[in-house]
Amino acid sequence: MRRITFLSTTLFTLCIVLIMLCSEANAQKTANVKKTIEVSNKNFVRWFNNGQIDSLLTLFRDDACLVAKGCGKEFINEYYGSQSSKCKFKEMSTLSLSVGDSIAVEKGRWVVSFNSGEELGGEYLTEWRFSGKKWLIVNDIESNK
């Protein structure tokens, strides 16, 4: 009887600990995803401004789309390659982020400065997916203000 009580108590305690760990992991998930996406955004700006489009492409899934422009890494490479010679990012910041199990939707603000000195800004929506142990961009849409 003592063994049964000991085993039951141990099993019950183990279950409680596992439940607490899982709950804590889910609570931290949004904060971790936000931090990961903020780092990716900083890399995006740095790589774009330095003309490192190959590095920038590592943030995108192979089937990613720039909504209303085109899809695929080849298109994204050509698009950002042509844009990087015309302007530089001054700002790219997250305004809000919604996180699910393997999907995150980010709303943000961007500002670019053209070679002429003119500035343009707007907002963006980016769909991120957890693919191959990384958060990657699947869809991106921007609007000018």
Secondary structure, 3 states (H helix, E strand, C coil): CHHHHHHHHHHHHHHHHHHHHHHHHHHHHHHHHHHHHHHHHHHHHHHHHCCCHHHHHHHEEEEEEECCCEECHHHHHHHHHHHHCCEEEEEEEEEEEEECCCEEEEEEEEEEEECCCCEEEEEEEEEEEEECCEEEEEEEEEEEC
